[in-house]
Amino acid sequence: MPTANLGAYPVDVKTPVGLVRLLIGDTDTAVIVKANDGSDRGQFAWYSDDEIAALVEVNGGPKPTAVYILRLIAVNQAMLLKKFTSSDLAVDGPGISDTLLKAADAIEKAHNGAEAATAASFFTITPTGHRPEPVIGYTNTDWAALERNIDNAQRVI
């Protein structure tokens, strides 16, 4: 029996490998085998646990890895499955690829938004007590234009 794409079964989404499997939709298995240690191992469609673990290490986490894998699968679908229709079968490889790329973009956007929020929480603005010295003798101020700009700013806010 082939042992390609073996992984822990059932998928534990609390682990990085399990989270990647959940994000890419590779959680179902038709073949379950017993490992030497007595645990259940499933044969998954796309990648083995070892391959996913290596990709997580290279890509820096589960979400970037899921984005990377979905983009790889999308490219494969576009190259392998052309768009064609026969009497009882229709295949749309580019459509499948487009859907996978949109899913990858959504995961990447969510991941980048979470990282930006985390990064923003590291910065604080602390008053130093220093005030700049006023400029004395500046007489070219257009007070009417300044007042119009303040009024416009207040309308926007």
N, C-alpha and C positions, 0 to 999 in steps of 0.2 A: 504494500500500500504506500502511495506517495506521502511524504511528510512535509510537503511544501507549505509555507505560510502557517506554521503551527503557532498557537498562542494560548495563553491561559483562558480557560472556559469555566464558568461564565466570565465575561469581561468585567474587570473591576475598574470602574470609572474614577476611582479615587487615586489611581496610579497614573503617572504620565502616559504610559503606553495605552492604558484603558481610555483615558481622556482623548487621545489622538484617535483611537478606534471609534469612539462615540462621535467625534467631530467629522470624521470622513465617512461615517455610515457603514463601517466594516465591523459590525457586531454579531452578525448571524453566521452560523456555521452548520453545514449539513453533516459533517463528519466529526465525531468526537472519539478520541482515543485515550487510553490510559497511559500516562507516562510511567517511567521506572519508579518514581517516588509515590505512585498511586494517585496523583492528581489528574484531573481531566484536562485534556488539551484539545482545542478546536482547530479545524483547518479552515482558515479564513480566506476570503477572496483576493485580497490585495497584498498584504505584507505579513511577515511573521513578527512575533514580539521582539525578537533580536534585531531585526531590521528597523523596526520602529524605534526601539531604544537607541540604536546608533544614530538615527536621524534626529531624535530629540536632543541628543548630546551635541550634534553638529549645528543644529538650527537654534539652539538656545531655549527650548521649552516646547510644551505640547502644542500651543496655538500656532506659533510659526511653523512647526513641523506639519500640522494639519493643512495649513495654507500651501506649503511646499508640495505635499503629497497630492492634494486636490488639483494643483496645477499640473503636476506630472501626469495624473490620470486623465485630465482634460486634454493634454497634448496627445496622449496615446489614443484617446477616443477619436479625436479629430483626424489623426493619421490613419488609424485602422478602419474606422467605420465611416465610409462615405455616405452621402445622402442618396438613398435610392428607394424605389417602391416597386414591388412586384404584385402579383395578383392578391396575395394574402399576407404580405409582409412589408412593413415600412420601417426603415432605419434612418435616423437623423443624427449621425455622428457629430456634425458641427453644432447642432442644437443641444446635444448632451454635453458637449465640451463647453458651450456658452453657459449652461446652467451650473456646471462645476466651477467655472471661473467666477461666476457671481457669488457662489457659496464661499469660495476662497477669499474673495474681496470682502465679503461681510465679516468673516472671521478676522481677517487682518484689520479691518476698520475697528471692530470691537476691541481687539487686542491693543492696537495703537492708542485708542481712546483711554483704555485703562492704564496703559503705561504713562500717558501724558498726565492723567490725574494723579498718579503716584508721584511722578516727577514734580508736579506743581506743589504737592504737599511738603516737599523738602525745603522749599524756599519761604522765608518770612521777611517782611520788611520791618526793620527796626529803626525807629527815629533816633538820630544821633545827637540831636540838640543843636546841630550846626545850622545857622541860617545865613544865606548869602547876603553880602552887603548891598544896600540899595544903591542904585545908580543915581548920582546927583547931577542935575543939570541937563537931563534928557528932555528936550522940549518939542520933538517932532512927532508927538503922539496924536494920531487921528482918533479923538475920543468918540466921535459919532460912529465911525466904522467899528470901533471896539464894542460899543454898545449894541450895534446891529448883530455882531457875531455872538455876543452873549445871549441876546434874545433868540437867535436861531438855534443855538446850542440848547437852550432851555426848552424849546419846542420839540426838539428831537428826543430829549431825555424824557 
